[in-house]
């Protein structure tokens, strides 16, 4: 007999969270070795900071939150000059 619907949903959501945590652990674990040496630690921190800035910059531009007076390339374009 099949388990009840909501019990099954809880089991799959727990599996999904476990999968995400395990994937994150596998990705972050090798970075710990880079933090032990000062030179690579500086590069790693700078890389993470640069990546976060680029994601923020891209999302703001895509969502129109950056205060561009021309409204971005679609609304302003080259015809605005």
DSSP file (Angstrom, degrees, kcal/mol; ACC not computed):
  #  RESIDUE AA STRUCTURE BP1 BP2  ACC     N-H-->O    O-->H-N    N-H-->O    O-->H-N    TCO  KAPPA ALPHA  PHI   PSI    X-CA   Y-CA   Z-CA
    1    1 A X              0   0    0      0, 0.0     2,-0.1     0, 0.0     0, 0.0   0.000 360.0 360.0 360.0 141.5    0.0    0.0    0.0
    2    2 A X        -     0   0    0      1,-0.1     3,-0.1     6,-0.0     2,-0.0  -0.446 360.0-110.6 -74.6 146.5    1.2    3.5   -0.8
    3    3 A X        -     0   0    0      1,-0.1    -1,-0.1    -2,-0.1     5,-0.1  -0.367  48.3 -81.4 -70.7 158.7    2.0    5.9    2.0
    4    4 A X     >  -     0   0    0      1,-0.1     4,-2.1    -2,-0.0     5,-0.2  -0.191  43.0-111.2 -59.1 154.8   -0.4    8.9    2.5
    5    5 A X  H  > S+     0   0    0      1,-0.2     4,-2.2     2,-0.2     5,-0.1   0.917 113.4  44.2 -57.5 -51.9    0.3   11.9    0.2
    6    6 A X  H  > S+     0   0    0      1,-0.2     4,-2.2     2,-0.2    -1,-0.2   0.839 111.0  54.5 -69.4 -31.6    1.5   14.4    2.8
    7    7 A X  H  > S+     0   0    0      2,-0.2     4,-2.0     1,-0.2    -1,-0.2   0.907 110.0  48.0 -64.1 -40.4    3.8   11.8    4.4
    8    8 A X  H  X S+     0   0    0     -4,-2.1     4,-2.4     2,-0.2    -2,-0.2   0.891 109.2  53.1 -66.1 -40.1    5.3   11.2    1.1
    9    9 A X  H  X S+     0   0    0     -4,-2.2     4,-2.3     1,-0.2    -2,-0.2   0.892 108.6  50.1 -63.2 -39.6    5.7   14.9    0.4
   10   10 A X  H  X S+     0   0    0     -4,-2.2     4,-2.3     2,-0.2    -1,-0.2   0.906 109.9  50.8 -65.1 -41.6    7.6   15.3    3.8
   11   11 A X  H  X S+     0   0    0     -4,-2.0     4,-2.0     1,-0.2    -2,-0.2   0.923 112.4  45.6 -62.8 -44.1    9.9   12.5    2.9
   12   12 A X  H  X S+     0   0    0     -4,-2.4     4,-2.3     2,-0.2    -1,-0.2   0.862 111.9  51.3 -70.1 -34.9   10.8   13.9   -0.5
   13   13 A X  H  X S+     0   0    0     -4,-2.3     4,-2.3     2,-0.2    -1,-0.2   0.894 110.0  50.1 -68.1 -37.3   11.3   17.4    0.9
   14   14 A X  H  X S+     0   0    0     -4,-2.3     4,-2.2     2,-0.2    -2,-0.2   0.896 111.0  49.8 -64.6 -39.7   13.6   16.0    3.6
   15   15 A X  H  X S+     0   0    0     -4,-2.0     4,-2.4     2,-0.2    -2,-0.2   0.904 109.4  51.8 -63.1 -41.6   15.5   14.2    0.8
   16   16 A X  H  X S+     0   0    0     -4,-2.3     4,-2.3     2,-0.2    -2,-0.2   0.917 110.4  47.5 -63.1 -44.4   15.8   17.4   -1.2
   17   17 A X  H  X S+     0   0    0     -4,-2.3     4,-2.6     2,-0.2     5,-0.2   0.914 112.2  50.2 -63.3 -42.7   17.2   19.3    1.8
   18   18 A X  H  X S+     0   0    0     -4,-2.2     4,-2.4     1,-0.2    -2,-0.2   0.897 109.7  51.2 -62.1 -40.5   19.7   16.5    2.4
   19   19 A X  H  X S+     0   0    0     -4,-2.4     4,-2.2     2,-0.2    -2,-0.2   0.910 111.2  47.6 -62.7 -43.5   20.7   16.5   -1.2
   20   20 A X  H  X S+     0   0    0     -4,-2.3     4,-2.5     2,-0.2    -2,-0.2   0.917 112.9  48.0 -64.7 -44.0   21.3   20.3   -1.1
   21   21 A X  H  X S+     0   0    0     -4,-2.6     4,-2.3     1,-0.2    -2,-0.2   0.914 112.7  48.8 -64.4 -42.4   23.3   20.2    2.1
   22   22 A X  H  X S+     0   0    0     -4,-2.4     4,-2.3    -5,-0.2    -1,-0.2   0.901 111.5  48.9 -64.7 -40.8   25.4   17.3    0.8
   23   23 A X  H  X S+     0   0    0     -4,-2.2     4,-1.9     2,-0.2    -2,-0.2   0.919 111.4  49.9 -64.7 -43.3   26.1   19.1   -2.5
   24   24 A X  H  X S+     0   0    0     -4,-2.5     4,-2.6     1,-0.2     5,-0.2   0.905 110.4  50.5 -60.6 -41.4   27.1   22.3   -0.6
   25   25 A X  H  X S+     0   0    0     -4,-2.3     4,-2.5     1,-0.2    -2,-0.2   0.916 109.2  50.3 -63.2 -43.6   29.4   20.3    1.6
   26   26 A X  H  X S+     0   0    0     -4,-2.3     4,-0.6     1,-0.2    -1,-0.2   0.842 114.7  44.9 -64.9 -33.0   31.1   18.6   -1.3
   27   27 A X  H  < S+     0   0    0     -4,-1.9     4,-0.4    -5,-0.2    -2,-0.2   0.897 118.7  40.3 -76.8 -40.6   31.6   22.0   -3.0
   28   28 A X  H >X S+     0   0    0     -4,-2.6     3,-0.9     1,-0.2     4,-0.8   0.786  98.1  76.4 -81.5 -28.8   32.9   23.9    0.1
   29   29 A X  H >X S+     0   0    0     -4,-2.5     3,-1.1     1,-0.3     4,-0.5   0.886  94.4  48.1 -54.6 -47.7   35.1   21.1    1.6
   30   30 A X  H >X S+     0   0    0     -4,-0.6     4,-0.7     1,-0.2     3,-0.7   0.776 102.6  64.6 -66.8 -22.4   38.0   21.6   -0.9
   31   31 A X  H <> S+     0   0    0     -3,-0.9     4,-1.1    -4,-0.4     3,-0.3   0.754  88.1  69.9 -71.0 -22.0   38.0   25.3   -0.3
   32   32 A X  H << S+     0   0    0     -3,-1.1     4,-0.4    -4,-0.8     3,-0.3   0.851  93.9  55.4 -62.1 -34.3   38.9   24.8    3.3
   33   33 A X  H X< S+     0   0    0     -3,-0.7     3,-0.8    -4,-0.5     4,-0.4   0.839 103.7  55.0 -67.8 -31.9   42.4   23.7    2.2
   34   34 A X  H >< S+     0   0    0     -4,-0.7     3,-0.6    -3,-0.3    -1,-0.2   0.775  99.9  60.8 -71.9 -24.7   42.8   27.0    0.3
   35   35 A X  T 3< S+     0   0    0     -4,-1.1    -1,-0.2    -3,-0.3    -2,-0.2   0.613  89.7  71.1 -77.3 -10.9   42.1   28.9    3.5
   36   36 A X  T <  S+     0   0    0     -3,-0.8     2,-0.5    -4,-0.4    -1,-0.2   0.783  91.7  61.5 -77.4 -25.9   45.1   27.4    5.3
   37   37 A X  S <> S-     0   0    0     -3,-0.6     4,-2.2    -4,-0.4     5,-0.2  -0.875  80.1-139.5-102.7 132.8   47.6   29.4    3.2
   38   38 A X  H  > S+     0   0    0     -2,-0.5     4,-2.1     1,-0.2     5,-0.2   0.867  98.4  53.1 -60.1 -38.8   47.5   33.2    3.4
   39   39 A X  H  > S+     0   0    0      1,-0.2     4,-1.7     2,-0.2    -1,-0.2   0.936 114.6  39.1 -64.3 -47.0   48.1   33.8   -0.3
   40   40 A X  H  > S+     0   0    0      1,-0.2     4,-2.6     2,-0.2    -1,-0.2   0.800 111.5  59.8 -74.1 -27.1   45.3   31.5   -1.5
   41   41 A X  H  X S+     0   0    0     -4,-2.2     4,-2.6     2,-0.2     5,-0.2   0.914 105.7  48.0 -65.5 -41.3   43.0   32.7    1.3
   42   42 A X  H  X S+     0   0    0     -4,-2.1     4,-2.5     1,-0.2    -2,-0.2   0.927 113.5  47.4 -63.8 -44.2   43.3   36.3    0.1
   43   43 A X  H  X S+     0   0    0     -4,-1.7     4,-2.5     2,-0.2    -2,-0.2   0.891 112.3  49.9 -64.3 -39.1   42.6   35.2   -3.5
   44   44 A X  H  X S+     0   0    0     -4,-2.6     4,-2.5     2,-0.2    -2,-0.2   0.930 112.6  45.8 -65.4 -45.6   39.6   33.0   -2.4
   45   45 A X  H  X S+     0   0    0     -4,-2.6     4,-2.4     1,-0.2    -2,-0.2   0.910 114.3  48.9 -64.4 -41.7   38.1   35.8   -0.4
   46   46 A X  H  X S+     0   0    0     -4,-2.5     4,-2.6    -5,-0.2    -2,-0.2   0.897 111.8  49.7 -64.8 -39.4   38.6   38.3   -3.2
   47   47 A X  H  X S+     0   0    0     -4,-2.5     4,-2.5     2,-0.2    -2,-0.2   0.907 111.6  47.2 -65.8 -42.1   37.1   35.9   -5.7
   48   48 A X  H  X S+     0   0    0     -4,-2.5     4,-2.4     2,-0.2    -2,-0.2   0.908 113.7  48.8 -65.9 -41.4   34.0   35.2   -3.5
   49   49 A X  H  X S+     0   0    0     -4,-2.4     4,-2.2     2,-0.2    -2,-0.2   0.918 112.5  47.5 -63.7 -43.5   33.6   39.0   -3.0
   50   50 A X  H  X S+     0   0    0     -4,-2.6     4,-2.5     2,-0.2    -2,-0.2   0.912 112.0  50.4 -63.9 -42.7   34.0   39.7   -6.7
   51   51 A X  H  X S+     0   0    0     -4,-2.5     4,-2.2     2,-0.2    -2,-0.2   0.906 110.3  49.3 -62.1 -42.2   31.5   36.9   -7.6
   52   52 A X  H  X S+     0   0    0     -4,-2.4     4,-2.4     1,-0.2    -1,-0.2   0.905 111.5  49.8 -64.2 -40.7   28.9   38.3   -5.1
   53   53 A X  H  X S+     0   0    0     -4,-2.2     4,-3.0     1,-0.2    -2,-0.2   0.915 110.4  49.8 -63.5 -42.9   29.3   41.8   -6.5
   54   54 A X  H  X S+     0   0    0     -4,-2.5     4,-2.4     2,-0.2    -2,-0.2   0.888 111.3  48.3 -65.3 -38.7   28.8   40.5  -10.1
   55   55 A X  H  X S+     0   0    0     -4,-2.2     4,-2.6     2,-0.2     5,-0.2   0.927 114.1  47.0 -65.9 -43.9   25.7   38.6   -9.1
   56   56 A X  H  X S+     0   0    0     -4,-2.4     4,-2.5     2,-0.2     5,-0.2   0.933 113.6  48.1 -61.7 -47.0   24.3   41.7   -7.3
   57   57 A X  H  X S+     0   0    0     -4,-3.0     4,-2.1     1,-0.2    -2,-0.2   0.908 113.5  47.4 -60.4 -44.8   25.2   44.0  -10.2
   58   58 A X  H  X S+     0   0    0     -4,-2.4     4,-2.5    -5,-0.2    -2,-0.2   0.922 112.8  47.5 -65.8 -45.8   23.6   41.6  -12.8
   59   59 A X  H  X S+     0   0    0     -4,-2.6     4,-2.3     2,-0.2     6,-0.2   0.898 111.6  50.8 -64.6 -40.2   20.4   41.1  -10.8
   60   60 A X  H  X>S+     0   0    0     -4,-2.5     5,-2.4    -5,-0.2     4,-0.8   0.914 112.9  46.3 -62.9 -41.5   20.0   44.8  -10.2
   61   61 A X  H  <5S+     0   0    0     -4,-2.1     3,-0.4    -5,-0.2    -2,-0.2   0.898 113.8  48.3 -67.9 -39.6   20.4   45.6  -13.9
   62   62 A X  H  <5S+     0   0    0     -4,-2.5    -2,-0.2     1,-0.2    -1,-0.2   0.869 116.9  41.5 -68.6 -36.2   18.0   42.8  -14.9
   63   63 A X  H  <5S-     0   0    0     -4,-2.3    -1,-0.2    -5,-0.2    -2,-0.2   0.479 110.5-118.2 -91.9  -2.5   15.3   43.9  -12.4
   64   64 A X  T  <5S+     0   0    0     -4,-0.8     3,-0.4    -3,-0.4    -3,-0.2   0.806  75.4 127.2  73.3  30.0   15.7   47.6  -13.1
   65   65 A X      < +     0   0    0     -5,-2.4    -4,-0.2    -6,-0.2    -5,-0.1   0.346  46.6  84.7 -98.3   5.0   16.8   48.4   -9.5
   66   66 A X  S    S-     0   0    0     -6,-0.7    -1,-0.2    -5,-0.1    -5,-0.1   0.456  96.8-118.5 -92.7   0.7   20.0   50.2  -10.4
   67   67 A X        +     0   0    0     -3,-0.4     2,-0.4     1,-0.2    -2,-0.1   0.803  44.5 175.7  71.6  29.5   18.5   53.7  -11.0
   68   68 A X    >   -     0   0    0      1,-0.2     3,-1.2     2,-0.1    -1,-0.2  -0.558  25.2-148.8 -68.5 120.2   19.6   53.9  -14.6
   69   69 A X  T 3  S+     0   0    0     -2,-0.4    -1,-0.2     1,-0.3    -2,-0.0   0.766  96.5  51.9 -65.9 -23.0   18.1   57.1  -16.0
   70   70 A X  T 3  S-     0   0    0     -3,-0.0    -1,-0.3     0, 0.0    -2,-0.1   0.580 111.2-120.6 -87.4 -10.0   17.8   55.6  -19.5
   71   71 A X    <>  -     0   0    0     -3,-1.2     4,-0.6     4,-0.2     3,-0.3   0.661  58.7 -70.4  82.0  15.6   15.9   52.6  -18.2
   72   72 A X  H  >>S-     0   0    0      1,-0.2     4,-2.3     2,-0.1     5,-0.9  -0.241  72.4 -54.5  90.6 178.1   18.5   50.1  -19.5
   73   73 A X  H  45S+     0   0    0      3,-0.2    -1,-0.2     1,-0.2     5,-0.1   0.744 130.2  53.6 -69.6 -23.4   19.3   49.0  -23.0
   74   74 A X  H  45S+     0   0    0     -3,-0.3    -1,-0.2     1,-0.1    -2,-0.1   0.943 119.3  29.3 -78.0 -46.9   15.8   48.0  -24.0
   75   75 A X  H  <5S+     0   0    0     -4,-0.6    -2,-0.2     2,-0.1    -4,-0.2   0.906 135.1  26.5 -81.2 -42.6   14.0   51.2  -23.1
   76   76 A X  T  X5S+     0   0    0     -4,-2.3     4,-0.5     3,-0.0     3,-0.3   0.962  82.1 152.5 -85.8 -60.9   16.8   53.7  -23.7
   77   77 A X  T >4<S-     0   0    0     -5,-0.9     3,-0.8     1,-0.2     4,-0.1  -0.052  71.4 -51.8  60.4-166.0   19.1   52.1  -26.2
   78   78 A X  G >4 S+     0   0    0      1,-0.2     3,-1.3    -5,-0.1    -1,-0.2   0.683 128.9  72.9 -78.9 -17.8   21.2   54.1  -28.6
   79   79 A X  G 34 S+     0   0    0     -3,-0.3    -1,-0.2     1,-0.2    -2,-0.2   0.628  81.3  72.8 -71.4 -11.4   18.2   56.2  -29.7
   80   80 A X  G <<        0   0    0     -3,-0.8    -1,-0.2    -4,-0.5    -2,-0.1   0.639 360.0 360.0 -77.9 -12.4   18.2   58.0  -26.4
   81   81 A X    <         0   0    0     -3,-1.3    -1,-0.2    -5,-0.1    -2,-0.2   0.463 360.0 360.0 -93.3 360.0   21.4   60.0  -27.3
